[in-house]
Amino acid sequence: MPVMKGLLAPQNTFLDTIAKRFDGTHSNFLLGNAQGSRGYPIVYCSDGFCELTGFARTEVMKKTCTCQFLHGQETSERVTQQVEKTLEGQREFQTEVRYYRKNGTTFWCLLDIVPIKNEKGEVVLFLLSFKNITDSYGKSHPGSNTEEDGTHNRKSGGTHLSQARERGRSVLYHLTCQFTNRSKRKLPNNVFSQPTLPEYKVASVQKSRFILLHYSMCKALWDWLILLATFYVAVTVPYNVCFSAPDDSEPDNPDCDSASRTTIVSDIAVEMLFILDIVLNFRTTYVGPAGQVVYDARSICLHYCTTWFVLDLIAALPFDLLYLFNISVTSLVHLLKTVRLLRLLRLLQKLDGYSQYSAVVLTLLMSVFALLAHWLACVWYVIGRKELASNDPLTWDIGWLQELGKRLETPYTNGTVGGPSLRSAYIASLYFTLSSLTSVGFGNVCANTDAEKIFSICTMLIGGVCRTYCSHEMTQTDFIRVHRLPQQLKQRMLEYFQTTWSVNNGINANELLHDFPDELRADIAMHLNKDILQLPLFASASRGCLRSLSLHIKTSFCAPGEYLIRHGDALHAQHFVCSGSLEVLKDGMVLAILGKGDLIGADLPGKDQVIKANADVKALTYCDLQYISVRALQEVLELYPEYGSRFNEDIHHNLTYNLREVKCHMQITSETVWPISVFGVAEFYIFVTYILMTIKPLSFHGLYSYVLYYIGMCICVLFELESLWFSGFSFIPTGPSQILSLSSTLTGNEQIHHTLLQSKILTFLHSF
């Protein structure tokens, strides 16, 4: 039976690797979709980029990789064109550019664009890195206000840009090492002559050939052999200690000598097994705290040295070598061997590792129960021997050993001489302890003295605890056998169970909290779900509303490659990503990459309305999720109507990606060619205004153009237009929030007004 494997499914750790590799100076980055034909939309935005620019992640996710929302009056048009050509050519590019934050302040930025390829060599993403160089740029470029100066100085060499480029490329180089399955090494001097790029793909596991997998069949067989050796030690060591007489008493007793010497060969063999097991443990993978399998040799050694190494080393000390030197310290050797019982602590680890297999757990528990009875039998025999030695044999004969000798007609003579054999005494001891543990004793072997009665009481208490603890329930293996699931579903079910067990050890929080009072359950639920309740979406909710919401929040887990949501599925919940990363796919294209702290779902449906997903949501890595069902959300909002209206307004702007399917109610044919029949009245106003401002720039100062533009803008705001689609192309602007931000940027700036409008019209016409 294999052990718990841990989280073994192959993962696409691209996003996690970038987050780890990018330190504080390189944490401002975007990921854009390089496929499709809608202007390279942004699919992921880092927290550092949001802090740098002042834009929220939900605002940035609606934009494109050209980053025109960062453009201003002093942003170079030449650099803008270079960025567009770089994206179209899917090349690397780096430059210094002046960008504008959301509040209108400017900053100099080192922009680095790198294409990301998949395992097929196709460019699927763009990585855009932004480094704020405002302070250093002013020192190295005194009096410079344009990007041309930065470009000139970069060509001359020896400037800040070359140094920053080297630092930026070193980060990308380490990323490349991660995805090309090469070990991290020192950056060579000619890294720029042959650049290698990180890849967006499922990362394969790279391990040394000398690393032993903890879940392999060979390791499983070896573990069972070590487990049997551990049970052997647990049986023989207490028996030899308790049933062997001291060296100075009964020196001529053949039973004592037999008990001391017959197990020497097997004891030495067990010691050799334990020593070999120590060597193998230094090269065996293990499951980390997060459930991930660790393959790194150095990490394995450190982990073993800080956990089980000392215990295993003590248990493997070869005490039996003392016999080779004819040292007559039999009882001392047996006492020293008791330290080997520390290996039984490993049994607890095995119970946890095999806890998902009911048959194995039941077998191990029965073995532990029998082992406990054996130990108690040894103690019961020692008590009988001590009672014989401490009382006068002429006047005292009520001990259980004396009673046993009388019944077997082998009485004790002259104190401790004679009596039943060790074999008979051990069987009688084991019979008594098992009878006491199971509470089915018949009294033929009973406790007579005070010491024997106290021991009997303790034994019965231990037996009661064991009966309460040992229970057997139906598990997933029984379910699979009864319902005859196909192999593919069986494999997915078992892997899901293993991964979830690695995370929560089989604890169901909902069942655990079910019997608690509502007040306590609400407080615990608010603590467990504090991350999702701290979203800006719930900032205006009252404490009572938050407590009600927390009781409806559930947790879920998603393994790599599993689909959380499929295209066309009815959306029944809002999902919050606690850890891991997911990708939003449509027709094989990456529309968004979701990470920790992202909210995915859709705005609340109306009465008797069902919202269907417009894309697939697939896990890239192991993901912990929290979700609240739409029905539960609506029930809570009905109880708090003052917050319900605010929630319906804010949910649309707090979703990192909105999965609501947009349906066009007008059939587009070859006869439908006029913009007004496709985009509607509001879009037609914007379209005509752009055309007038582009064709006749001299009439821009006229009141007529302003009136047309702002009428169209107001209608867009009025109708809450969020996304306009025409034959798969996205029209600009994409919503009222973008129009408002655009109008605030253009007001009072005629030159940039004309430049941006002209650029957007060209982009729009190019889409046709």
Secondary structure, 3 states (H helix, E strand, C coil): CCCCCCECCCECCHHHHHHHHCCHHHCCEEEEECCCCCCCEEEEECHHHHHHHCCCHHHHCCCECCCHHHCCCCCCHHHHHHHHHHHHHCCCEEEEEEEECCCCCEEEEEEEEEEEECCCCCEEEEEEEEEECHHHHHHHCCCCCCHHHHHHHHHHCCCHHHHHHHHHHHHHHHHHHHHCCCCCCCCCCCCCCCCCCCECCCECCCCCCCCECCCCHHHHHHHHHHHHHHHHHHHHHHHHHHHCCCCCCCCCCHHHHHHHHCCHHHHHHHHHHHHHHHHHHCCECEECCCCEEECCHHHHHHHHHCCCHHHHHHHCCCHHHHHHHCCCCHHHHHHHHHHHHHHHHHHHHHHHHCCCCHHHHHHHHHHHHHHHHHHHHHHHHHHHHHHHHHCCCCCCCCCHHHHHHHHCCCCEECCCEECCCHHHHHHHHHHHHHHHHHCCCCCCCCCCCHHHHHHHHHHHHHHHHHHHHCCCCCCHHHHHHHHCCCHHHHHHHHHHHHHHHHHHCCCCHHHHHCCCCHHHHHHHHHHHCHHHHCCHHHCCCCHHHHHHHHHHCEEEEECCCCEEECCCCECCEEEEEEECCEEEEECCEEEEEECCCCEEECCCCCCCCCCEECCEEEECCCEEEEEEEHHHHHHHHHHCHHHHHHHHHHHHHHCCEECECCCCCCCCCCCCCCHHHHHHHHHHHHHHHHHHHHHCHHHHHCHHHHHHHHHHHHHHHHHCCCCCEECCEECCCCCHHHHHHHHHHHCCCHHHHHHHHHHHHHHHHHHC
